[in-house]
Amino acid sequence: MLSHHTLGCSPYYFRYGAAPRFGGGGGGSRGGPPQGKFGNPGERLRKKHWNMDELPKFEKNFYQEHPDVTRRPPQEVENYLRSKDVTVKGRDCPKPMMKFHEANFPNYVMDVIAKQGWAEPTPIQAQGWPLALSGKDMVGIAQTGSGKTLAYLLPAIVHIQHQPFLEHGDGPICLVLAPTRELAQQVQQVAAEYGRASRLKSVCVYGGAPKGPQIRDLERGVEICIATPGRLIDFLEAGKTNLRRCTYLVLDEADRMLDMGFEPQIRKIVDQIRPDRQTLMWSATWPKEVRQLAEDFLKQYVQINVGALQLSANHNILQIVDVCNDGEKDDKTLHLVIHLLLRLLEEIMSEKENKTIIFTETKRRCDELTRRMRRDGWPAMGIHGDKSQQERDWVLNEFKYGKAPILIATDVASRGLDVEDVKFVINYDYPNSSEDYIHRIGRTARSQKTGTAYTFFTPNNMKQASDLIAVLREANQAINPKLLQMAEARGGNSYDISIL
């Protein structure tokens, strides 16, 4: 069992018995997508002016409320939503469905669900499915690992099955925009699994891989396209696909796409899609930039929140913050933090379940730490935006199947990395924002499991102290007194290094 004696830390770091962003577009580096050959990506795309009278009509409301849902008394519905911390904002939102059979999905979809052995829908699925099946625009705010991918993909399958068959030259009916190639690939795996049973074809379109195979798949005709904005813009400009048939649009991890600078590309892409489409937007946070996107793209939408709207972490994660004097992270103090990290890992690796992700801020630090740990005999592998797609896929596979239980990564892996049994997350460097902190630690405690997040916090991170304390308080975590002192010092004119 891990104890606070491992690092010589105080008991404040632990709370025993408590309830318990991979590079996208075409680049892979932090700070937004690269510029295209012709200046700004998408500048050759012209905004379409739609004549609604000439557009073929299409259906998007396929929801028939199950008798069990109809008979459910309002008080029971209210108790369910309250117990799952679900709030709904908007008009005419259908009741949630608490059991899988109440969704009335086709038998071939239900067969795949049955094989998973799940007990009941997650909260975002329970309320999201009837909303999406009703053809309404919606915003879903939920933590990563909440089941949102199926919340939009299964209604997408139903939507597609009610549309005319694709003809030669038609683009996709369902478009999912995702911020990173890894998230796009993850969504495509789910789409392939459920689409196989319904004979729907899907393609994953992302930068950093050869264009030829992706173009061939698009030209053969696919009902579902999962894409990062940069590569999709390339194909739209080159005439390799079109969005004339797109009637079901999903913006996945909208906050992350905005963080990465993809808003201009998203707007260019949405301009190519008919305005009477159904649009579903998903986000882990709800800043004003995401709210503005929702106002611009969605019509009379219903918003579902699972959990608090303020910055909040998964309550199934035990959060431990080690305040250490790292100063400028010169050689001397860097060795100290590495020493603490290695002592921590010795104890982690003695655990039965020990799959661990260590986050660093830079690619250079990621490579340095990986080399150091492998030299010392640790089964570690590194991953960041400068690695080739082939190498990244191989490293992820080794990590996923436990052959290399330690993954060292930049924020390239803080979102879209869906490995169910990650037990520990270590923030070797604290990220640039508390939103990124929440997404990093969200790699553990997936699907109602529990996990532990360790964070090394230094004076260089002082401006983040108040935000981190707010996250810890919201999750009912014990707060290191040194962190509180640091936040108080931040409010003053000077900082006394002696508190460390």
C-alpha positions as CSV (number, residue, x, y, z in Angstrom):
1,M,0.0,0.0,0.0
2,L,1.4,3.5,-0.9
3,S,2.0,5.6,2.2
4,H,3.0,9.2,2.8
5,H,6.4,8.0,4.1
6,T,7.3,7.1,0.5
7,L,8.5,10.6,-0.3
8,G,9.0,11.8,3.2
9,C,5.9,13.9,2.8
10,S,3.4,14.9,5.4
11,P,0.1,13.1,5.9
12,Y,-1.7,16.1,4.4
13,Y,-0.9,14.6,1.0
14,F,-3.2,11.6,1.5
15,R,-6.9,11.2,2.3
16,Y,-7.4,7.5,3.0
17,G,-10.9,6.2,2.8
18,A,-12.2,9.1,0.7
19,A,-14.7,8.6,-2.0
20,P,-12.7,8.1,-4.3
21,R,-5.0,17.3,-24.6
22,F,-1.9,13.7,-28.9
23,G,-1.3,16.4,-31.6
24,G,-4.2,16.9,-34.0
25,G,-4.9,18.6,-37.3
26,G,-1.8,18.1,-39.3
27,G,0.8,19.2,-36.7
28,G,1.0,17.6,-33.3
29,S,2.8,20.4,-31.6
30,R,1.3,22.6,-28.9
31,G,-0.1,26.0,-29.8
32,G,-2.4,25.4,-32.7
33,P,-2.4,24.0,-36.2
34,P,0.2,24.7,-38.8
35,Q,-0.2,27.1,-41.7
36,G,-1.1,25.6,-45.0
37,K,0.7,26.0,-48.3
38,F,-1.7,28.7,-49.5
39,G,-1.7,30.8,-46.3
40,N,-4.5,30.3,-43.8
41,P,-6.0,26.8,-43.9
42,G,-9.4,26.9,-45.6
43,E,-9.0,30.3,-47.3
44,R,-9.9,28.8,-50.7
45,L,-13.2,27.4,-49.3
46,R,-16.1,29.7,-50.0
47,K,-19.1,29.9,-47.6
48,K,-22.1,28.2,-49.1
49,H,-25.3,30.1,-49.5
50,W,-28.1,27.6,-49.0
51,N,-31.5,27.8,-50.6
52,M,-33.6,25.8,-48.2
53,D,-36.4,25.4,-50.7
54,E,-34.1,23.5,-53.0
55,L,-32.5,21.2,-50.4
56,P,-33.9,17.7,-50.2
57,K,-35.9,17.2,-47.0
58,F,-34.6,14.8,-44.4
59,E,-35.8,13.3,-41.1
60,K,-34.1,13.7,-37.8
61,N,-36.7,12.9,-35.1
62,F,-36.7,9.2,-34.6
63,Y,-37.5,9.1,-30.9
64,Q,-40.4,7.0,-29.6
65,E,-40.6,7.0,-25.8
66,H,-40.5,3.5,-24.3
67,P,-43.6,2.7,-22.2
68,D,-41.4,2.2,-19.1
69,V,-40.1,5.7,-19.5
70,T,-43.6,7.1,-20.0
71,R,-44.9,5.4,-16.9
72,R,-42.0,6.6,-14.7
73,P,-43.3,9.2,-12.2
74,P,-41.7,12.7,-12.3
75,Q,-40.4,12.2,-8.7
76,E,-38.4,9.2,-9.7
77,V,-36.9,11.0,-12.7
78,E,-36.0,14.0,-10.5
79,N,-34.4,11.7,-7.9
80,Y,-32.4,9.9,-10.7
81,L,-31.1,13.2,-12.2
82,R,-30.2,14.5,-8.7
83,S,-28.4,11.3,-7.7
84,K,-26.3,11.4,-10.9
85,D,-25.6,15.1,-10.6
86,V,-27.3,15.8,-14.0
87,T,-28.8,19.2,-14.7
88,V,-30.8,20.1,-17.9
89,K,-31.2,23.6,-19.4
90,G,-33.5,24.1,-22.3
91,R,-37.1,23.4,-23.5
92,D,-38.8,20.2,-24.2
93,C,-36.1,17.8,-23.1
94,P,-37.3,14.2,-23.0
95,K,-37.1,12.1,-19.8
96,P,-33.8,10.1,-19.3
97,M,-33.8,6.4,-20.1
98,M,-32.4,4.5,-17.2
99,K,-32.1,1.1,-18.9
100,F,-30.5,0.1,-22.2
101,H,-33.7,-1.5,-23.6
102,E,-35.5,1.8,-23.2
103,A,-33.5,3.4,-26.0
104,N,-35.2,1.1,-28.6
105,F,-31.9,0.8,-30.5
106,P,-31.9,-1.7,-33.4
107,N,-31.2,-5.3,-32.4
108,Y,-27.8,-5.3,-34.0
109,V,-26.8,-2.4,-31.8
110,M,-28.2,-4.0,-28.7
111,D,-26.3,-7.2,-29.4
112,V,-23.0,-5.2,-29.3
113,I,-24.0,-3.4,-26.1
114,A,-25.0,-6.8,-24.5
115,K,-21.5,-8.1,-25.1
116,Q,-20.0,-5.3,-23.1
117,G,-21.7,-6.4,-19.9
118,W,-22.6,-2.9,-18.7
119,A,-25.3,-2.6,-16.0
120,E,-26.9,0.6,-17.2
121,P,-26.3,3.7,-19.3
122,T,-24.0,6.3,-18.0
123,P,-25.7,9.6,-17.0
124,I,-24.7,11.4,-20.2
125,Q,-26.0,8.5,-22.3
126,A,-29.3,8.2,-20.2
127,Q,-30.2,11.9,-20.9
128,G,-28.3,12.3,-24.2
129,W,-29.8,9.5,-26.1
130,P,-33.4,10.6,-26.0
131,L,-32.3,14.1,-26.8
132,A,-30.2,13.1,-29.8
133,L,-32.7,10.7,-31.1
134,S,-35.3,13.5,-31.0
135,G,-33.3,15.4,-33.6
136,K,-32.6,18.3,-31.3
137,D,-29.4,20.3,-31.1
138,M,-27.6,19.7,-27.8
139,V,-24.6,20.6,-25.7
140,G,-23.2,17.9,-23.4
141,I,-20.8,19.0,-20.6
142,A,-19.2,16.0,-18.9
143,Q,-15.9,14.7,-17.7
144,T,-13.7,12.6,-19.9
145,G,-14.5,8.9,-19.6
146,S,-18.2,9.6,-19.1
147,G,-19.4,7.6,-22.1
148,K,-20.0,10.5,-24.4
149,T,-18.7,8.7,-27.6
150,L,-21.6,6.3,-27.5
151,A,-23.9,9.1,-26.5
152,Y,-23.6,10.6,-29.9
153,L,-22.5,7.6,-32.1
154,L,-25.5,5.3,-31.5
155,P,-28.1,8.0,-32.3
156,A,-25.9,8.8,-35.4
157,I,-26.3,5.2,-36.6
158,V,-30.1,5.5,-36.2
159,H,-30.0,8.8,-38.0
160,I,-28.0,7.4,-40.9
161,Q,-30.2,4.4,-41.3
162,H,-33.2,6.7,-41.9
163,Q,-31.5,8.6,-44.7
164,P,-31.3,7.7,-48.4
165,F,-28.3,5.5,-49.4
166,L,-25.1,7.2,-50.5
167,E,-24.7,7.8,-54.2
168,H,-21.4,8.1,-56.1
169,G,-19.7,11.3,-55.2
170,D,-21.6,11.8,-51.9
171,G,-19.7,12.8,-48.8
172,P,-20.5,11.5,-45.3
173,I,-23.8,11.8,-43.5
174,C,-22.3,12.0,-40.1
175,L,-19.2,14.2,-39.4
176,V,-17.4,14.1,-36.1
177,L,-14.8,16.8,-35.6
178,A,-12.1,16.0,-32.9
179,P,-9.1,18.0,-31.8
180,T,-6.5,15.2,-32.0
181,R,-5.6,12.3,-34.2
182,E,-5.6,10.0,-31.2
183,L,-9.1,11.0,-30.1
184,A,-10.3,10.7,-33.7
185,Q,-8.8,7.1,-33.9
186,Q,-10.4,6.2,-30.7
187,V,-13.9,7.4,-31.9
188,Q,-13.3,5.5,-35.2
189,Q,-12.7,2.3,-33.3
190,V,-16.0,2.6,-31.6
191,A,-17.7,3.6,-34.9
192,A,-16.2,0.6,-36.6
193,E,-17.4,-1.8,-33.9
194,Y,-21.0,-0.7,-33.9
195,G,-21.0,0.3,-37.6
196,R,-19.9,-3.2,-38.6
197,A,-23.1,-4.7,-37.3
198,S,-25.2,-2.1,-39.2
199,R,-23.0,-2.3,-42.3
200,L,-22.1,1.4,-42.1
201,K,-18.7,2.5,-43.3
202,S,-16.5,5.0,-41.4
203,V,-13.1,6.6,-42.0
204,C,-10.7,8.4,-39.8
205,V,-9.1,11.5,-41.4
206,Y,-6.1,13.1,-39.6
207,G,-2.8,14.7,-40.3
208,G,0.6,13.0,-39.8
209,A,-0.4,10.0,-42.0
210,P,-0.4,9.4,-45.7
211,K,-3.3,11.0,-47.5
212,G,-3.8,8.3,-50.2
213,P,-5.6,5.6,-48.1
214,Q,-7.8,8.3,-46.4
215,I,-8.8,9.7,-49.8
216,R,-9.5,6.2,-51.2
217,D,-11.8,5.5,-48.3
218,L,-13.7,8.8,-48.8
219,E,-14.1,8.3,-52.5
220,R,-15.5,4.8,-52.0
221,G,-18.2,6.4,-49.9
222,V,-18.5,6.5,-46.1
223,E,-21.5,7.3,-43.9
224,I,-19.4,8.4,-40.9
225,C,-16.3,10.6,-41.1
226,I,-14.2,11.3,-38.0
227,A,-11.7,14.1,-38.7
228,T,-9.3,16.5,-37.2
229,P,-10.0,20.0,-38.7
230,G,-6.7,20.5,-40.5
231,R,-6.7,17.4,-42.6
232,L,-10.4,17.7,-43.4
233,I,-9.8,21.3,-44.6
234,D,-7.1,19.9,-46.9
235,F,-9.5,17.4,-48.5
236,L,-12.4,19.8,-48.8
237,E,-10.1,22.4,-50.6
238,A,-8.8,19.7,-52.9
239,G,-12.3,18.5,-53.7
240,K,-11.6,15.0,-52.3
241,T,-14.8,15.0,-50.3
242,N,-17.8,17.3,-49.7
243,L,-20.3,17.9,-46.9
244,R,-23.5,18.2,-49.0
245,R,-25.0,15.1,-47.5
246,C,-23.9,15.9,-43.9
247,T,-27.0,16.2,-41.7
248,Y,-25.5,15.1,-38.3
249,L,-22.6,17.1,-37.0
250,V,-20.6,16.4,-33.8
251,L,-18.1,18.7,-32.3
252,D,-16.2,16.5,-29.8
253,E,-14.0,18.2,-27.1
254,A,-14.9,21.6,-28.4
255,D,-13.0,23.3,-25.6
256,R,-9.8,21.5,-26.6
257,M,-10.3,22.4,-30.3
258,L,-10.5,26.1,-29.3
259,D,-7.4,25.7,-27.0
260,M,-5.5,24.4,-30.0
261,G,-6.5,27.3,-32.2
262,F,-8.9,25.4,-34.5
263,E,-11.8,27.9,-34.4
264,P,-11.2,29.4,-37.9
265,Q,-11.0,25.9,-39.4
266,I,-14.1,24.8,-37.6
267,R,-16.1,27.8,-38.8
268,K,-14.9,27.1,-42.4
269,I,-16.0,23.5,-42.2
270,V,-19.4,24.3,-40.6
271,D,-20.0,26.8,-43.4
272,Q,-19.9,23.8,-45.8
273,I,-22.8,22.0,-44.0
274,R,-26.5,22.7,-44.5
275,P,-27.9,24.9,-41.7
276,D,-30.8,22.7,-40.9
277,R,-28.5,19.9,-39.8
278,Q,-28.6,18.4,-36.3
279,T,-25.6,19.6,-34.2
280,L,-24.2,18.0,-31.0
281,M,-21.4,19.8,-29.2
282,W,-19.4,18.1,-26.4
283,S,-17.0,19.7,-24.0
284,A,-15.5,19.0,-20.6
285,T,-15.6,22.7,-19.6
286,W,-17.9,25.6,-20.5
287,P,-15.8,28.7,-21.0
288,K,-17.3,31.7,-22.8
289,E,-15.5,30.8,-26.0
290,V,-17.3,27.4,-26.1
291,R,-20.6,29.1,-25.2
292,Q,-20.2,31.5,-28.1
293,L,-19.5,28.6,-30.5
294,A,-22.7,26.9,-29.3
295,E,-24.7,30.1,-29.9
296,D,-23.3,30.4,-33.4
297,F,-23.7,26.8,-34.5
298,L,-26.7,25.4,-32.6
299,K,-30.4,26.3,-32.7
300,Q,-32.7,26.1,-29.7
301,Y,-30.4,23.7,-28.1
302,V,-30.7,21.8,-24.8
303,Q,-27.7,21.7,-22.5
304,I,-26.9,18.7,-20.3
305,N,-24.4,19.1,-17.5
306,V,-23.1,16.1,-15.7
307,G,-21.3,17.3,-12.5
308,A,-20.5,20.9,-11.6
309,L,-20.1,23.5,-14.2
310,Q,-17.1,25.0,-12.4
311,L,-13.7,23.5,-12.9
312,S,-13.9,20.1,-11.3
313,A,-12.0,16.8,-11.3
314,N,-13.3,13.3,-11.2
315,H,-14.1,12.6,-7.5
316,N,-12.9,9.0,-7.9
317,I,-9.3,10.3,-8.2
318,L,-7.1,10.7,-5.1
319,Q,-5.1,13.9,-5.7
320,I,-1.7,14.2,-4.0
321,V,0.3,17.4,-4.4
322,D,4.0,17.5,-3.4
323,V,5.2,21.1,-3.1
324,C,9.0,20.9,-3.8
325,N,11.6,23.6,-4.3
326,D,12.5,23.2,-7.9
327,G,13.4,26.8,-8.5
328,E,14.6,27.2,-12.1
329,K,14.7,23.4,-12.5
330,D,18.5,23.6,-12.8
331,D,20.5,20.4,-12.8
332,K,20.7,20.2,-9.0
333,T,17.0,20.5,-8.4
334,L,16.0,18.5,-11.5
335,H,18.0,15.6,-10.0
336,L,16.1,16.0,-6.7
337,V,12.7,15.8,-8.5
338,I,13.8,12.8,-10.5
339,H,15.0,11.2,-7.3
340,L,11.6,11.7,-5.7
341,L,9.9,10.4,-8.8
342,L,12.0,7.2,-8.9
343,R,11.3,6.6,-5.2
344,L,7.6,7.0,-5.9
345,L,7.7,4.7,-8.8
346,E,9.5,2.0,-6.8
347,E,6.4,1.8,-4.6
348,I,4.0,2.1,-7.5
349,M,5.6,-0.7,-9.4
350,S,5.2,-3.0,-6.3
351,E,1.4,-2.6,-6.7
352,K,-0.5,-5.3,-8.6
353,E,-2.1,-2.7,-10.9
354,N,0.5,-0.2,-11.7
355,K,-0.1,1.3,-15.2
356,T,1.3,4.9,-14.9
357,I,1.4,8.0,-17.1
358,I,4.0,10.6,-16.3
359,F,3.3,14.1,-17.9
360,T,6.1,16.5,-18.8
361,E,5.7,20.0,-20.3
362,T,8.2,19.7,-23.1
363,K,9.2,17.1,-25.7
364,R,12.8,17.5,-24.6
365,R,12.0,16.8,-21.0
366,C,9.9,13.8,-22.1
367,D,12.9,12.4,-24.1
368,E,15.4,13.1,-21.2
369,L,13.2,11.4,-18.6
370,T,12.5,8.4,-20.9
371,R,16.3,7.9,-21.5
372,R,17.1,8.3,-17.8
373,M,14.5,5.8,-16.7
374,R,15.2,3.2,-19.4
375,R,18.9,3.5,-18.5
376,D,18.0,2.7,-14.9
377,G,16.0,-0.3,-15.9
378,W,12.4,1.1,-15.8
379,P,10.0,-0.3,-18.4
380,A,9.2,3.2,-19.7
381,M,8.4,4.6,-23.2
382,G,7.9,8.1,-24.3
383,I,5.4,9.7,-26.6
384,H,5.0,13.3,-28.0
385,G,4.1,15.2,-31.1
386,D,7.4,14.8,-32.9
387,K,7.2,11.0,-32.9
388,S,6.0,9.4,-36.1
389,Q,2.5,8.1,-36.2
390,Q,3.8,4.6,-36.5
391,E,6.0,4.9,-33.4
392,R,3.2,6.5,-31.4
393,D,0.8,3.7,-32.3
394,W,3.3,1.1,-31.3
395,V,4.1,2.8,-28.0
396,L,0.5,3.2,-27.2
397,N,-0.1,-0.5,-28.0
398,E,2.8,-1.5,-25.7
399,F,1.4,0.6,-22.9
400,K,-2.2,-0.5,-23.4
401,Y,-1.3,-4.2,-23.1
402,G,1.0,-3.7,-20.2
403,K,4.3,-4.5,-21.9
404,A,5.6,-1.1,-21.0
405,P,3.5,0.0,-17.9
406,I,5.1,3.5,-17.7
407,L,4.2,6.0,-20.4
408,I,6.0,9.4,-20.4
409,A,4.1,11.9,-22.4
410,T,3.6,15.6,-23.2
411,D,0.1,17.1,-23.3
412,V,-0.2,15.3,-26.6
413,A,-1.7,12.5,-24.5
414,S,-3.8,14.4,-22.0
415,R,-6.9,13.9,-24.0
416,G,-8.0,11.2,-26.4
417,L,-5.9,8.5,-24.6
418,D,-8.5,6.0,-23.6
419,V,-6.8,3.2,-21.6
420,E,-9.2,1.7,-19.1
421,D,-6.8,0.5,-16.5
422,V,-4.4,3.5,-15.9
423,K,-4.0,3.5,-12.1
424,F,-1.6,6.4,-11.6
425,V,-1.0,9.8,-13.2
426,I,2.1,11.8,-12.3
427,N,2.5,15.4,-13.2
428,Y,6.3,15.7,-13.3
429,D,5.7,19.3,-14.6
430,Y,2.5,21.1,-13.7
431,P,0.6,22.1,-16.9
432,N,-0.1,25.6,-18.2
433,S,-3.7,25.6,-17.0
434,S,-5.8,23.9,-14.4
435,E,-8.1,22.7,-17.3
436,D,-5.1,20.8,-18.6
437,Y,-4.5,19.5,-15.1
438,I,-8.0,18.1,-14.9
439,H,-7.7,16.4,-18.4
440,R,-4.3,14.9,-17.5
441,I,-5.5,13.3,-14.3
442,G,-8.7,12.2,-16.0
443,R,-6.6,9.5,-17.8
444,T,-7.1,7.5,-14.6
445,A,-10.3,6.5,-12.8
446,R,-12.1,5.8,-16.2
447,S,-15.6,4.2,-16.2
448,Q,-16.2,4.5,-12.5
449,K,-12.9,3.1,-11.5
450,T,-10.6,4.7,-8.9
451,G,-7.1,6.2,-9.4
452,T,-4.4,8.3,-7.9
453,A,-2.8,11.5,-9.3
454,Y,0.6,12.8,-7.9
455,T,1.7,16.3,-8.8
456,F,5.0,18.0,-8.3
457,F,4.3,21.7,-7.7
458,T,7.0,24.3,-7.6
459,P,7.4,28.1,-7.1
460,N,7.4,28.4,-10.9
461,N,3.8,27.2,-10.8
462,M,2.7,29.7,-8.1
463,K,0.2,31.5,-10.3
464,Q,-1.7,28.3,-10.6
465,A,-1.9,27.6,-6.9
466,S,-5.3,29.2,-6.3
467,D,-6.9,27.3,-9.2
468,L,-5.5,24.0,-8.1
469,I,-6.7,24.6,-4.5
470,A,-10.2,25.3,-5.9
471,V,-10.1,22.0,-7.8
472,L,-8.9,20.1,-4.7
473,R,-11.6,21.7,-2.5
474,E,-14.4,20.9,-5.0
475,A,-13.3,17.2,-5.0
476,N,-13.1,17.2,-1.1
477,Q,-9.3,16.4,-1.2
478,A,-6.9,17.2,1.6
479,I,-4.8,20.3,0.7
480,N,-1.1,20.5,1.4
481,P,-0.5,23.4,3.8
482,K,2.5,24.5,1.7
483,L,0.2,24.9,-1.3
484,L,-2.1,27.2,0.8
485,Q,0.9,29.2,1.9
486,M,2.0,29.5,-1.7
487,A,-1.4,30.8,-2.7
488,E,-1.4,33.4,0.1
489,A,2.1,34.5,-0.9
490,R,0.9,34.9,-4.4
491,G,-1.5,37.5,-3.1
492,G,1.3,39.5,-1.5
493,N,4.2,41.5,-2.9
494,S,6.9,39.0,-2.2
495,Y,7.4,35.3,-2.0
496,D,9.3,33.7,0.9
497,I,11.2,30.7,-0.5
498,S,11.7,29.5,3.1
499,I,8.1,28.0,3.2
500,L,9.5,25.2,1.1
